[in-house]
């Protein structure tokens, strides 16, 4: 059936994921878009591309590597098949930085406050 990808937007209309994608070189953006398409279309996405982050408020990450660089988009599930993409970043350390997780949790709380859970 697939999932519906929703890009988080601030109250002022800014979209962190769109800004992240437009900041990337074209070939990197293509790979990121390909991984998002997997997330949209596959019932079971391989864990190398998508996994839940432990010790978080149900935050997941889309993962992609291109030319030795690692890129992440954090997200959460809303309802049965919606995935809300909060923001993206280039990962420079082994572990996902705590401040990026905190940001995703803050954006999730804001989204739910404005749009509800379902």
VMD Tcl script that draws the C-alpha trace (Angstrom):
set ca {
  {0.00 0.00 0.00}
  {2.83 2.40 0.75}
  {3.29 5.33 3.06}
  {2.40 8.97 2.68}
  {5.40 11.24 3.24}
  {4.57 14.56 4.87}
  {7.13 17.36 5.06}
  {7.02 19.18 8.40}
  {6.44 22.93 8.01}
  {6.82 25.60 10.66}
  {3.94 27.94 11.48}
  {5.64 30.47 9.17}
  {5.71 27.94 6.32}
  {9.40 27.01 6.39}
  {10.15 23.41 5.45}
  {13.44 22.14 6.97}
  {13.57 18.99 4.79}
  {13.02 20.94 1.56}
  {15.74 23.40 2.66}
  {18.07 20.48 3.42}
  {17.41 18.84 0.04}
  {17.97 22.08 -1.86}
  {21.30 22.58 -0.05}
  {22.67 19.25 -1.32}
  {24.63 18.66 -4.52}
  {22.32 17.29 -7.25}
  {23.63 13.70 -7.15}
  {23.34 13.54 -3.35}
  {19.79 14.92 -3.51}
  {18.97 12.19 -6.07}
  {20.16 9.47 -3.69}
  {18.24 10.99 -0.76}
  {15.12 11.16 -2.93}
  {15.62 7.51 -3.95}
  {15.75 6.43 -0.28}
  {12.61 8.46 0.46}
  {10.92 6.65 -2.45}
  {11.84 3.30 -0.83}
  {10.27 4.52 2.40}
  {7.15 5.49 0.48}
  {6.79 2.29 -1.54}
  {8.21 -0.67 0.40}
  {6.32 -2.36 3.22}
  {9.61 -3.38 4.82}
  {12.46 -0.93 4.27}
  {15.97 -2.39 4.78}
  {17.46 -1.21 8.08}
  {20.49 0.23 6.29}
  {18.07 2.91 5.02}
  {15.48 3.23 7.78}
  {15.45 2.45 11.49}
  {14.01 3.58 14.80}
  {16.39 5.49 17.03}
  {16.63 3.97 20.50}
  {15.85 6.07 23.58}
  {13.73 8.55 21.61}
  {10.07 9.57 21.48}
  {9.43 7.26 18.48}
  {11.87 9.09 16.21}
  {13.06 7.22 13.12}
  {15.85 8.03 10.70}
  {16.19 7.68 6.95}
  {19.84 6.94 6.30}
  {21.90 7.34 3.17}
  {25.59 7.34 2.31}
  {27.05 9.03 -0.75}
  {30.78 9.29 -1.56}
  {31.71 8.48 2.03}
  {29.40 11.12 3.52}
  {26.42 10.13 5.65}
  {23.11 11.98 5.44}
  {20.08 11.61 7.71}
  {16.47 12.74 7.69}
  {14.64 12.30 10.97}
  {10.94 11.53 11.04}
  {8.03 10.03 12.97}
  {4.90 8.06 12.19}
  {1.47 9.68 12.37}
  {-1.55 7.43 12.09}
  {-1.09 4.18 10.23}
  {0.74 5.16 7.08}
  {1.91 8.78 7.38}
  {5.58 9.52 7.93}
  {6.30 13.12 8.89}
  {9.85 14.17 7.87}
  {11.14 16.74 10.37}
  {14.62 17.79 9.17}
  {17.84 16.56 7.62}
  {21.54 16.89 8.32}
  {24.93 15.54 7.34}
  {26.15 13.16 10.00}
  {29.77 13.48 11.03}
  {29.88 11.10 14.03}
  {29.00 7.43 14.59}
  {26.01 8.21 16.81}
  {23.18 10.50 15.80}
  {23.86 13.77 17.66}
  {21.58 14.27 20.67}
  {20.75 17.84 19.56}
  {19.38 16.51 16.24}
  {17.17 14.01 18.10}
  {16.00 16.75 20.48}
  {15.17 18.96 17.48}
  {13.14 16.15 15.87}
  {11.24 15.56 19.12}
  {10.52 19.30 19.41}
  {9.28 19.49 15.81}
  {7.15 16.36 16.36}
  {5.53 17.93 19.45}
  {4.86 21.13 17.49}
  {3.35 19.20 14.57}
  {1.05 17.18 16.84}
  {0.03 20.32 18.73}
  {-0.99 22.01 15.47}
  {-2.33 19.05 13.47}
  {-3.31 16.36 16.00}
  {-2.14 12.76 16.21}
  {-4.32 11.16 13.56}
}
mol new
graphics top color blue
foreach p $ca { graphics top sphere $p radius 0.5 }
foreach p [lrange $ca 0 end-1] q [lrange $ca 1 end] { graphics top cylinder $p $q radius 0.2 }
display resetview
